[in-house]
Amino acid sequence: MSVNEIIEHALKGEILPRSVQIFGPEIALCLTILALLFVRMFEIHRRLPTNLVALLGALIAFLGVFSQFMYVKGGSEIPAMMALFQAWGLTPEGVGEVGPYFTGLLVHDQFSVFFRLGLCLFLVLMIALTVLSGIPDSEDGQDFYTLLIGSSVGMMLACGANHLLTLFLAVEMMSVPSYAMVAFQKGRRQASEAALKYVIYGAGAAGVMLYGLSLVAGVLGTASMPELAAQVSTAFAGGSFVLTNPVAVTLALGILMVLAGLAFKLSLVPFHFWCPDAFEGAAAEVGGFLSVASKAGAFALLVRFCIALTGNPDPSLAGLNLSLGIGLGVAAAVTATFGNLAAYSQKNMKRLLAYSTIAHAGYMLMAVSALVIIRGANPSGVPGLTSAGLDAEARRCLEALLYYLAVYLFMNLGAFAIVALIRNQIFSEEIEDYRGLAGEAPVLCVCMLICLFSLVGLPPLGGFWAKLEIFASLFQAGRVHWFMWVVLGIAAVNTVFSLFYYMRVLKSMFLTERPVGARSALVPFRSAPGLYVVMVSVPVLLLGVLAGPLSQTANNVARILLR
């Protein structure tokens, strides 16, 4: 839908109903926040548990996005879903129509619905974990869940950002509540210090990003993301993107500043300093939320921004596309290497998982790097690949990222959930205190083994296929530029590195005896915590054994986004 069509529909009063229909799940979450505030205002939390209010709101939002996902996937031709479609009032002119909404600030497509579905599912699982772990308590539950859901709404906005202003607002909406969540455990000096560091870095990154956005919009004369590539071509009409051109220097500086803000959210080197301290100072539940949800929202933004810049196959922009792709590849390789090497010396389980998060952000960034390299390639300059072949390989890169994020949701949430549940039993998060836990809590330890082996990338777990798809994308991108083969080699070596520090945790759990006098950690299989970790860990195995359906869905999403 063009700008003129948006204006025409707005004058006819057709924009708002469609926008509200698409935005229904986010509205449900906003109403949940209001309900939580009313629970606080009227002090009825003793009669009405706030975690149930939050869980109910998250479930409603999940059903809303799920109905949109199924409607977009199969239209109205799914008899089993008709009741859900009707309950949410879905129509072909509303959810069924892919395109901008809210006057072009957001965009509705399969890509945004896929990410919103994953975020809502993660929010439901996250709230369920807090019910089992007891963090937050009944007195602070309203505040905690307000921050948690508010940050999730910002991440859902990020998935459909279609304007540079929306990009910035989404980053801030998902960042500001997380600052308070890190320091939510009142009275803990470590949490307060970690939150302060997080706030300072976040404020600096936000300022840099905002200035970068102003440079990009000022040089190109537009803040609409779908128009960026065309405006870049116009700005360099008759010339190439070379840094001897003042316009090129200004645009490159603006792009770097925007990427710096996104790199902060993704905890990429050298913008990672906040991550280990924030994860160690915060509760394990908050660490799991920051590790998964914020990464998903930030990667959705990064993909949209990179596609907006590389959407025009203008030969004069080959330098911009190549520089952007190689720069992302360098950042990915350095981030993965640093994260894996720094994890070796960690003695606290949350810090180890924090550096693991940094490393996996590097792996996922490799897929984005390969996507940019392939999309910016000239078919005549790549032997054996036609224009259609390059398009297929670009879809494969995005498919690899989507698959990785889906597996990462379960394996990383499972690891942090187990850390939180063990903490409740032994009052410690040090790896040394995990000795011999397999004899007392076998279900937790076996599920931890599944999650950690999947993080390494061992078959037949989901993490193996996720890494394999990214490695295949890097290999194909190497046919465009040889540096991608270097990144592939670094990624393979890092996979071997990571095995050692993950094995150190499992060795402590399975191969050592429980010290005499150590606190007991009995968690029966049939208990609620035991069933929860099994429920989260089983998809890690299923996504490895039955990878086809998710891969096909991710491929369809990529095909529609990149067409």
C-alpha positions in Angstrom: 0.0 0.0 0.0 1.5 3.3 -1.1 1.4 6.6 0.9 -1.3 7.9 -1.4 -3.4 4.8 -0.8 -2.9 5.2 2.9 -4.1 8.8 2.8 -7.1 7.8 0.7 -8.1 5.0 3.0 -7.6 7.3 6.0 -10.0 9.9 4.5 -12.6 7.2 4.0 -12.3 6.1 7.7 -10.9 2.7 6.7 -7.5 2.8 8.4 -8.5 2.8 12.1 -10.7 -0.3 12.1 -8.1 -2.4 10.3 -5.3 -1.1 12.5 -7.3 -1.9 15.7 -8.0 -5.4 14.4 -4.4 -6.1 13.7 -3.3 -4.4 17.0 -5.8 -6.4 19.1 -3.3 -8.6 21.0 -1.2 -5.6 22.0 -4.4 -3.8 23.1 -5.2 -6.9 25.2 -1.7 -6.6 26.9 -2.3 -2.9 27.5 -5.6 -3.7 29.2 -3.8 -6.3 31.3 -1.4 -3.6 32.5 -4.4 -1.4 33.4 -6.0 -4.3 35.3 -2.7 -4.8 37.2 -2.6 -1.1 38.1 -6.2 -1.3 39.4 -5.2 -4.3 41.5 -2.5 -2.2 43.0 -4.7 0.9 43.4 -7.6 -0.9 45.2 -5.2 -3.3 47.1 -7.1 -6.5 46.1 -4.0 -8.5 45.3 -4.6 -10.7 48.4 -7.9 -11.8 47.0 -6.9 -11.8 43.3 -3.4 -13.1 42.7 -1.7 -10.7 40.3 0.2 -13.5 38.6 -3.1 -15.0 37.5 -4.2 -11.7 36.1 -0.9 -11.4 34.1 -1.1 -15.0 32.9 -4.7 -14.6 31.7 -3.9 -11.4 29.8 -0.8 -13.0 28.2 -2.9 -16.1 27.2 -5.5 -13.9 25.6 -2.9 -12.0 23.7 -1.3 -15.3 22.6 -4.6 -16.6 21.3 -5.1 -13.3 19.4 -1.7 -13.5 17.6 -2.1 -17.3 17.1 -5.5 -16.6 15.4 -3.8 -14.0 13.2 -1.0 -16.4 12.3 -3.4 -19.1 11.3 -5.6 -16.7 9.4 -2.7 -15.2 7.4 -1.3 -18.7 6.8 -4.5 -20.3 5.6 -7.0 -17.5 5.3 -10.5 -18.3 6.5 -10.4 -21.8 5.1 -9.6 -23.6 8.4 -12.9 -24.9 9.9 -11.3 -25.8 13.2 -10.2 -22.2 13.7 -13.5 -20.5 12.7 -14.6 -19.9 16.3 -11.3 -18.2 17.1 -11.4 -16.1 14.0 -14.9 -14.9 14.7 -14.1 -14.2 18.4 -11.3 -11.8 17.3 -13.4 -10.4 14.4 -10.7 -11.2 11.8 -11.6 -10.2 8.2 -9.9 -10.4 4.8 -9.8 -6.6 4.7 -8.1 -6.4 8.1 -5.7 -9.1 9.2 -6.0 -10.8 5.8 -4.5 -7.8 4.1 -0.7 -7.5 4.3 0.6 -4.0 4.4 1.1 -0.9 6.6 -1.3 0.2 9.3 -1.6 3.1 11.7 -0.8 5.4 8.7 2.4 3.5 7.8 4.1 3.6 11.2 3.8 -0.2 11.5 3.5 -3.0 8.9 1.5 -6.2 9.1 3.0 -9.2 7.4 3.9 -12.8 8.1 7.3 -11.8 9.5 5.8 -9.6 12.2 3.1 -12.1 13.0 5.7 -14.9 13.3 7.8 -12.8 15.8 4.8 -11.6 17.7 3.6 -15.2 18.1 6.9 -16.2 19.5 7.1 -13.3 21.9 3.5 -14.0 23.2 4.4 -17.7 23.7 7.5 -16.7 25.6 5.6 -14.2 27.7 3.1 -17.0 28.7 6.0 -19.4 29.6 7.8 -16.6 31.4 4.9 -15.7 33.6 4.3 -19.4 34.3 7.9 -19.7 35.5 7.5 -16.8 37.9 4.4 -18.5 39.4 6.5 -21.6 40.1 9.6 -19.8 41.3 7.9 -17.2 43.5 9.6 -14.2 42.1 8.1 -11.7 42.4 6.2 -12.0 45.7 2.5 -11.0 46.1 3.4 -7.5 47.3 5.5 -6.6 44.2 3.7 -8.7 41.6 1.7 -5.8 40.1 4.8 -3.7 39.5 6.9 -6.6 38.1 4.3 -7.8 35.7 3.5 -4.3 34.5 7.2 -3.9 33.6 7.3 -7.4 32.0 4.3 -6.9 29.9 5.1 -3.3 29.0 8.5 -4.4 27.7 6.9 -7.2 25.7 4.5 -4.7 24.0 7.6 -2.7 22.9 9.2 -5.8 21.5 6.0 -6.6 19.6 6.0 -3.1 18.1 9.6 -3.7 17.1 8.6 -6.7 15.0 6.4 -4.5 12.8 8.4 -1.3 12.7 7.9 0.5 9.4 9.3 3.9 10.2 12.5 5.2 11.8 10.5 6.9 14.6 8.8 3.6 15.4 12.1 1.9 15.4 13.4 4.2 18.1 10.2 4.1 20.2 10.2 0.4 20.1 13.8 0.1 21.3 13.0 2.5 24.2 9.7 0.8 25.1 11.5 -2.6 25.5 14.6 -1.1 27.2 13.2 1.2 29.9 11.1 -1.4 31.8 14.0 -3.8 31.7 16.3 -1.4 33.5 13.9 -1.5 36.5 13.5 -5.3 36.2 17.2 -5.8 36.7 17.1 -3.9 40.0 13.8 -5.3 41.1 15.2 -7.4 44.0 15.3 -4.5 46.5 18.1 -4.5 49.0 20.6 -6.3 46.8 23.5 -4.0 46.1 24.7 -6.1 43.2 21.4 -5.8 41.5 21.3 -2.0 42.0 24.9 -1.6 40.6 24.1 -3.8 37.6 20.9 -1.8 36.8 22.8 1.5 37.1 25.4 0.3 34.6 22.6 -1.0 32.3 20.8 2.4 32.5 24.0 4.4 31.8 24.9 2.3 28.8 21.3 2.3 27.6 21.0 6.0 27.8 24.2 6.5 25.8 23.2 3.9 23.2 19.8 5.6 22.8 21.3 9.0 22.3 23.7 7.6 19.7 20.9 5.8 17.9 18.6 8.8 17.8 21.4 11.0 16.3 22.1 8.3 13.8 18.4 8.1 12.8 18.3 11.9 12.4 21.3 11.7 10.0 19.8 8.9 7.9 16.4 10.7 7.7 18.1 14.0 7.0 20.3 12.8 4.2 17.6 10.6 2.5 14.7 13.0 3.1 12.4 10.3 4.5 11.9 8.3 7.7 9.8 5.6 6.0 11.8 2.4 6.0 10.3 1.0 2.7 11.5 4.2 0.9 15.1 4.1 2.2 16.7 2.0 -0.5 15.1 4.1 -3.3 16.2 7.3 -1.7 19.7 6.0 -1.3 19.8 5.3 -5.1 18.5 8.8 -5.7 21.1 10.4 -3.5 23.9 8.6 -5.4 22.4 8.9 -8.9 25.2 9.0 -11.4 27.8 8.0 -8.8 29.0 5.2 -6.5 28.9 4.9 -2.8 32.5 5.9 -1.9 33.7 7.5 1.3 35.3 10.4 -0.6 31.7 11.6 -1.1 30.5 13.8 1.8 27.0 12.5 1.5 28.2 8.9 1.7 30.3 9.7 4.8 27.3 11.3 6.5 25.0 8.3 5.6 27.5 5.8 6.7 28.0 7.5 10.0 24.2 7.6 10.5 23.9 3.9 9.7 26.8 3.0 12.1 25.1 4.9 14.9 21.8 3.1 14.3 23.6 -0.2 14.3 25.4 0.7 17.5 22.0 1.2 19.3 20.8 -2.2 18.0 24.1 -3.8 18.9 23.6 -2.6 22.5 20.2 -4.5 22.7 21.9 -7.6 21.1 24.9 -7.3 23.5 27.3 -7.5 20.6 31.0 -6.7 21.2 32.0 -4.0 22.1 28.5 -3.0 23.4 28.2 -6.0 25.7 29.6 -4.7 28.9 26.3 -4.4 30.6 25.2 -8.0 29.9 27.2 -10.2 32.4 26.7 -7.8 35.3 23.0 -7.3 34.6 22.4 -11.1 34.3 24.3 -11.8 37.5 22.6 -9.0 39.5 19.1 -9.7 38.3 17.0 -12.7 39.1 17.5 -15.7 36.8 13.9 -15.2 35.6 14.8 -11.6 34.4 18.0 -12.9 32.9 16.0 -15.4 30.8 13.7 -12.7 29.7 16.5 -10.4 28.6 18.3 -13.2 27.0 15.5 -14.3 24.7 12.8 -11.7 24.2 15.0 -8.6 23.8 17.2 -10.5 21.3 14.1 -11.5 19.2 12.8 -7.9 19.1 16.2 -6.4 18.3 16.9 -9.0 15.5 13.5 -8.2 14.0 14.4 -4.5 13.9 17.9 -5.3 12.5 16.5 -7.4 9.7 14.0 -4.8 8.7 16.5 -2.0 8.8 19.1 -4.0 6.7 16.4 -5.1 4.2 15.2 -1.5 3.9 18.8 -0.4 3.0 19.5 -3.2 0.6 16.1 -3.4 -1.1 17.3 -1.8 -4.4 19.7 -3.8 -6.5 21.4 -0.6 -7.8 25.0 -1.4 -8.9 26.1 1.9 -7.6 25.2 0.8 -4.1 27.3 -2.4 -4.2 29.9 -0.8 -2.0 27.3 0.1 0.7 25.9 -3.4 0.7 29.2 -5.1 0.7 30.6 -2.9 3.5 27.5 -3.4 5.6 27.6 -7.2 5.2 31.3 -7.6 5.9 31.0 -5.2 8.9 28.2 -7.3 10.4 30.3 -10.5 9.7 33.3 -9.1 11.5 31.1 -8.1 14.5 29.5 -11.5 14.5 32.8 -13.4 14.5 34.3 -11.2 17.2 31.2 -11.4 19.4 30.9 -15.2 19.1 34.6 -15.7 19.9 34.7 -13.3 22.8 31.5 -14.8 24.3 32.8 -18.3 24.2 36.3 -17.5 25.5 35.0 -15.3 28.3 32.6 -18.0 29.5 35.5 -20.4 30.4 36.5 -18.6 33.6 33.0 -18.0 34.9 32.0 -19.6 38.2 28.5 -18.2 38.5 25.9 -19.9 36.3 24.1 -16.7 35.3 27.3 -15.1 34.2 28.2 -18.2 32.2 24.8 -18.0 30.5 25.3 -14.3 29.9 28.4 -14.9 27.9 26.7 -17.8 26.2 24.0 -15.3 25.2 26.6 -13.0 23.8 28.1 -15.8 21.8 24.8 -16.9 20.3 24.0 -13.3 19.4 27.1 -13.6 17.3 25.9 -16.8 15.6 22.6 -15.3 14.7 24.2 -12.1 13.4 26.1 -14.3 11.0 22.8 -15.1 9.3 22.0 -11.4 8.9 25.5 -10.7 7.5 25.1 -13.5 4.9 21.6 -12.1 4.0 23.0 -8.6 3.4 26.0 -10.0 1.3 23.7 -12.1 -0.9 21.0 -9.5 -1.4 23.7 -7.0 -2.5 25.3 -9.4 -4.9 25.3 -8.9 -8.7 24.2 -12.2 -10.3 26.7 -11.8 -13.2 29.5 -11.7 -10.7 28.6 -15.0 -8.9 29.4 -18.1 -10.9 26.7 -20.7 -10.8 24.1 -18.5 -9.3 21.3 -16.8 -11.2 19.1 -14.0 -9.8 16.5 -16.5 -8.8 19.3 -18.6 -7.1 20.4 -15.5 -5.1 16.9 -14.9 -4.0 16.5 -18.5 -2.8 19.8 -18.2 -0.9 18.7 -14.9 0.7 15.5 -16.7 1.9 17.6 -19.5 3.3 19.6 -17.0 5.4 16.4 -15.5 6.9 15.0 -19.0 7.3 18.1 -19.9 9.3 17.7 -16.9 11.6 14.0 -17.6 12.2 14.7 -21.2 13.0 17.5 -20.4 15.3 15.4 -17.9 17.3 12.6 -20.5 17.6 15.0 -23.1 19.0 16.8 -20.5 21.1 13.5 -19.6 22.8 13.2 -23.0 24.4 16.8 -24.0 25.0 17.8 -20.7 26.7 14.5 -20.4 28.6 14.9 -24.0 29.8 18.5 -23.3 31.1 17.5 -20.1 33.0 14.4 -21.8 34.4 16.4 -24.7 35.8 18.9 -22.2 37.3 16.0 -20.4 39.0 14.4 -23.6 40.3 17.7 -24.9 41.6 18.4 -21.6 43.3 15.1 -22.0 45.2 16.3 -25.3 46.5 20.0 -24.7 47.4 20.1 -20.9 47.6 23.1 -20.7 45.3 23.8 -20.1 41.6 27.5 -21.0 41.8 28.6 -23.9 39.5 30.6 -25.4 42.4 27.3 -25.9 44.4 25.8 -27.9 41.5 28.0 -30.9 42.4 26.1 -34.2 42.5 22.6 -32.6 41.8 21.8 -35.4 39.3 21.3 -37.8 42.2 18.7 -35.5 43.9 17.0 -33.7 41.0 17.5 -36.0 37.9 14.7 -34.4 35.9 16.3 -30.9 36.2 19.7 -32.2 35.4 18.6 -34.2 32.3 16.7 -31.2 31.0 19.7 -29.0 31.6 21.8 -31.5 29.6 19.3 -31.3 26.7 19.4 -27.5 26.8 23.2 -27.2 27.0 23.9 -29.8 24.4 21.5 -27.9 22.1 23.3 -24.7 22.8 26.5 -26.4 21.7 24.8 -27.6 18.6 25.0 -31.4 19.0 22.6 -33.7 17.0 19.8 -34.7 17.1 18.8 -31.6 19.1 17.2 -28.4 17.6 20.4 -26.4 18.1 22.2 -28.7 15.7 19.9 -27.9 12.8 19.8 -24.2 13.7 23.6 -23.9 13.5 23.7 -26.1 10.4 21.4 -23.8 8.5 23.4 -20.8 9.5 26.6 -22.5 8.4 25.0 -23.4 5.1 24.0 -19.7 4.6 27.6 -18.6 5.3 29.0 -21.1 2.9 26.7 -19.8 0.1 27.5 -16.2 1.0 31.2 -17.2 0.6 30.6 -17.6 -3.1 29.8 -13.9 -3.2 32.7 -12.8 -1.0 35.4 -15.0 0.3 35.3 -13.4 3.8 32.1 -15.3 4.6 34.1 -18.5 4.5 36.5 -17.0 7.1 33.4 -16.3 9.3 32.2 -19.8 8.7 35.5 -21.2 9.9 35.5 -19.0 13.0 31.9 -20.2 13.7 32.9 -23.8 13.5 35.9 -23.4 15.8 33.7 -21.5 18.3 31.2 -24.4 18.3 34.0 -26.7 19.5 35.2 -24.1 22.1 31.7 -23.8 23.6 31.5 -27.6 24.3 34.1 -27.3 27.1 32.5 -24.8 29.3 29.0 -26.3 28.9 30.5 -29.7 29.8 32.0 -28.2 32.9 28.5 -27.6 34.2 27.3 -31.1 33.3 30.4 -32.6 34.8 29.6 -30.9 38.1 26.0 -32.1 38.0 26.6 -35.7 36.9 30.1 -36.9 37.6 30.8 -35.6 41.1 29.3 -36.6 44.4 27.0 -34.3 46.5 29.1 -32.8 49.3 28.2 -33.9 52.8 25.9 -31.4 54.5 24.9 -29.7 51.2 21.3 -28.4 50.9 18.9 -30.9 49.3 17.5 -30.2 45.9 14.7 -32.6 45.6 12.4 -31.8 42.6 10.2 -34.8 41.7 9.3 -35.4 38.1 5.6 -35.1 38.8 5.9 -31.8 40.6 4.9 -28.6 38.9 8.5 -27.4 38.5 9.5 -30.8 37.1 6.7 -30.9 34.6 7.5 -27.3 33.5 11.1 -27.9 32.7 10.1 -31.0 30.8 7.5 -29.1 28.8 10.1 -26.5 27.9 12.9 -29.0 27.1 10.9 -31.4 24.9 10.5 -28.9 22.1 14.3 -28.6 21.9 14.4 -32.3 21.0 11.3 -32.3 18.8 12.7 -29.3 16.8 15.7 -31.4 16.0 14.0 -34.6 15.1 11.0 -33.0 13.3 12.6 -29.9 11.8 10.5 -29.9 8.6 7.3 -28.0 9.7 9.2 -25.1 11.3 11.7 -24.9 8.5 8.8 -24.7 5.9 7.0 -22.0 7.9 10.2 -20.0 8.3 10.9 -20.4 4.6 7.4 -19.1 3.7 7.8 -16.1 6.0 11.2 -15.3 4.4 9.8 -15.7 0.9 7.0 -13.2 1.5 9.3 -10.7 3.3 12.0 -10.8 0.6 9.7 -10.8 -2.5 
